[in-house]
């Protein structure tokens, strides 16, 4: 197996997950900024590995498998950290919606791939918008929240950044439901056809 540049960037994103967790829990005033920066960097590598793969034709089966796994691991970890730092029912609900949808859509894509119909559940525009909103929300919330202090006490403009991140996460959860519905609608004819066989 040859490691391409996009695959190496994807592996880097996975390696950054324990770093993010460690930094988030360090007892220093600047760790919230560093945690947000690590997540922002990981989000940029997510865009960059796709761009490099398309621009220089560096596709690989391993990279195609690993990229969505890395994304889901990074997002889920960030959500768990945020809910732990700010354990409110709404924050937990948004996190559950996002993680639950990712699991459901992954299962749907795998099933459609087994039927040779994976193209029917490829990433749609609403899914791309959801990803951008979700990444911005998580960056804001990682910056504004600390596990050892009350909400948005330390960081500069922490209260404003928290409110922005909170609303963006709610928007991302709603977009998550919308995009999940779009995937299900695209797969529905195949699902119904399988039941009739």
N, C-alpha and C positions, 0 to 999 in steps of 0.2 A: 504494500500500500504506500503510495507516494503522498507525502503531505504537501498540499498546495498552500499558498499564502492565505487564502480565505479560511481553510481548515485550521491553520495555525492561529488565526485571529479568533476563530470559534473556540478552540481549546484554551486560549488565553482568557476568554470570557468565563469559561468554566472555572479556571484557576483563580479568577478574581472573586468568586463567590465566598470562599472561606476568609479571604482578605476583607471583604465587605463586612462580614459578620464580626470579625475581630475588631476592626476599626470602629464599628458602630458601638461596641461595648467598652472601648477604651475610656478611662476616666479623665479625659482632657477636654478643654473648652472647644478646641478646633476640630474635634473628630466628626461632628455633624457635617461640617463643610467638606472634609475629606471623604466621608461616606457618600455624600451627594456627588462629589467629583468622580469617585470610582464608578458609581452607577452611570453617570453621564458618559464617562469614557467607554464603559461596556456597551452602552446604547449606540455610541458612534461606531464602535467596531462591528456591531450588528449591521449597520447600514454599509460600512466600508467593505466587509467581506462579500456582501452581495454585489456591490458595485464592481469590485475587482474580479469576481467570478464571471460577471457578464462582460466586462470590458476586455478581459484578457482570456476569456474562454477557459477558466480554471475550475471547471465543474468536476465533482467527484461524487460517487454514490455515498461514500462515508461522510463527506461534507454536507450533502443534502439531508442525511439522517441526523447528523450532529447539530446542525444549526438551529432547528426548532427546539431541540432538547435543551441546548444552552440557553436559549431565550426564555423558555418556560422555567428552568431552574433559577435563573437570575431574577425574573419577575416574582416568582413565588417566594423566594428568599426575602426579597425586599418587602413584599407584602406582609410576611410573617413578622419581620422586624418592626414594621410600622404599627401593626395591630398590637404587638407586645408593648410598644412604647405609648400607644394611645388606645387602650382597650375599650372602645365604645361600641355599642351595638351596630351603629351605622358603618363604622370603619370595618368591623368584622363582616358585615353583610356585603359591602363592596368587594372585599378581599375574597369572600366565598364565591361570589358571582364570577369574578375574574378567573380564579383558579378552577372552579367547577366547569366553566365554559371551555377552558384550555384542555382539560381532561376529556370532556365530551367530544370536542372537535377533533382532537388527536385520534380518539377511538374511531370516529366517523371516517376520517381520512384513511386510516389503516384499513378499515373494512372496505371502503370504496377502492382502495389500491388493490386489494385482493380480488375484486371483481373487474379490475382493469378500467375503472371509471374515475381514477384519481383527479383527472383534469376537471371534472365537474365540480370539485370542491377546492379549487385553487384559490389563492388569496384574492379577495375582492377589494375594491376601493374602500369600502367602509371598514374593512379589516386593517388597512394601512392607516387610515385616519385614527382608528381606535388605538393602534400601536403608538402613534406619535403622542396622542393625548395621555395615554397611560404612562409613557416614559417621562413626560413633563411632570405629571402628577407625582410620580414616585421620586423624582429628583427633588421637587419642592418639599415633599413630606420628609424625606431623609435629611434634608437640610434643617427643617423646622423642629424635628422631634429628637428627643434624647431619652434613653430608657431610665436614666437616673435623676431626671429633673422634671418639674412641671412643664406643660406644653409651651413651646416657643418662648422660653425665658432668655436663653443665651444669644441666639444668633441675631445679627443685624436684620431688622425688618422681619423677624421670625413670625410675628403674628400675621402679617399680610401674606407672607409666603405660605404659611400653613393654610390660611383660608383659601388661597388660590389652589394649592395642592389638593385640599379637601374637595372643592367643587370639581376640579379636573378629574379626580378619582371617581366621583359620582358619575360624571359624564362618560368616563372610560367604561364604567360598569354598564351603563345604559347602551353605549356603543357595542360593548361586548355581547349583550343580549341580542341586539339588532344583527350584528355580524353572524352570531351563532344561528339565528333564525334564517339568515340568507344561506348559510351552508346547508342547513337542514332542508330548506326549500329546494336547493339545487340537487340534493341527494334523494329527495322524496320519490321521484318517479322510479329510480333504480330500486329503492327500498320496497316500494309497492310491487314492482315487477318481480322481485325475488320472492315475495310472499305468495304470488300467484303461481309460481312454478311448482 
